[in-house]
Amino acid sequence: MEKLIIEGGIPLRGSIKVSGSKNSALPILASTILWPGIYNFHNVPDIKDVRTMLELLKFLGSECSFKKNKVKINSIKINKHEAPYDLVKTMRASVLIWGSLLSRLNKAKISFPGGCAIGDRPIDQHLSGFQSIGYKTIVKSGYLKSIATNEIGGDFKFKMKSVTGTENLILASVLGTKKTILKNCALEPEVDDLITFLKSIGANIKKMGDSITISPVDSLKKQKKSYEIIPDRIEAGTFMYLGCLPQNKITIKNVDLGALKDVIKTVIKIGAKVEKSENKITVTAPKEIKKLNIETNPYPSFPTDLQAQLMSVLVLSGGTSKIKENVFPNRFIHVAEMRKLGAKIDVVKNTAKIIGVDTLAGAKMQASDLRASAGLVLSALCASGKSEIFRIYHLDRGYEAIDNKLKRIGAKIWRTKE
Ligand code: EPU
């Protein structure tokens, strides 16, 4: 295992290019199962989760290659309908192949994904959704076994907005036998990217507000040109908060500013200077970070995936801030690690109270999940002296070459064996 060593307190200046979106790439790659064909994608982030998804596709019978952010998949020979425990346990998003396998082979056997460091994470909405559109599932020996009935399609209203739930239901219904209407769907840009890709290969999907109507088609079309994955808004937001930390000035390129409206508002509210142009944004740290109260909620509200990174900024504010976590109420494992640097944070139920301090000092910290790790990296970069972050495989799941990107803007950061 590797750890990150960071010498903090150095002003960071320069520009960083954002990679392709993890949470867009994963469902889109999974969707190549739907119809036998040859698929090409570019702007695919070179991260562990993408490599795990490609392993999963290879296990099912696809041929995959991945070079310089370009992925080629030949899904003609898919012949297995099972996602084994060893692959699913390393990445919850493996659950996304469930819907595609059901469409292609009328059956799927998926290892139950279970909980993870950010909370319980049930999949009851995927299950009830599949049931409503004609798939029967039994849970046995840690596996979910689903099969198609004669009629696939129907109506389903999600109890809460679920990103992968919405994506799975779309994937399971594009090749159905009758119309599917999904209500209270997740509005995340990553869901839109999946819809855009599926439409480009012939799916008939219409979105109106948070309703999605899928009119089934008998077949999908040959892909005409390579599909470009959208930029990662969470990576962009992570670097925007890095720009807010003392003495930093960072230009972030390849950004979809429209997808980050609520995040940009927080950056302005905490006092940072923001300069925007078409697809880039420069964030200059304020003299004093202002306090802020915020809640995480589904898109277009402030995302849970940036909660830890924003916290790393508020820790140094000139007042007391509050963050209420409404999406994953227990997603606060980073708090105990940030305290080691001198941060003052109290958590009561799903709300963190952050009492601003003047400085942080480096310490040894343990990464627990992907976004928590990013928050710890930001904190370590502004803490004086040396920090060590253990278990950074969490970080590598979702941030492409983050240490190299940070080195280029002046950070003293390197990897060694634990
Ligand atoms: N939920 C249920 N039942 C379900 C599904 C969801 O109760 O069947 C609840 C969850 O427990 C949570 C809320 O609904 O309280 C939203 O969960 P959602 O299903 O939207 O989460 P997800 O689809 O499993 C995706 C992202 C996460 C991101 C969340 C929320 C992918 C591959 N993952 O997860 O990304 O935090 O949406 O935006 O798209 C990350 O990138 O680090 C990450 C964790």
Boltz pocket constraint, residues with backbone or C-beta under 6 A from the ligand:
constraints:
  - pocket:
      binder: B
      contacts: [[A, 22], [A, 23], [A, 26], [A, 93], [A, 120], [A, 121], [A, 122], [A, 123], [A, 124], [A, 125], [A, 126], [A, 127], [A, 160], [A, 161], [A, 162], [A, 163], [A, 164], [A, 165], [A, 186], [A, 190], [A, 303], [A, 304], [A, 305], [A, 326], [A, 327], [A, 328], [A, 370], [A, 371], [A, 398]]
      max_distance: 6.0
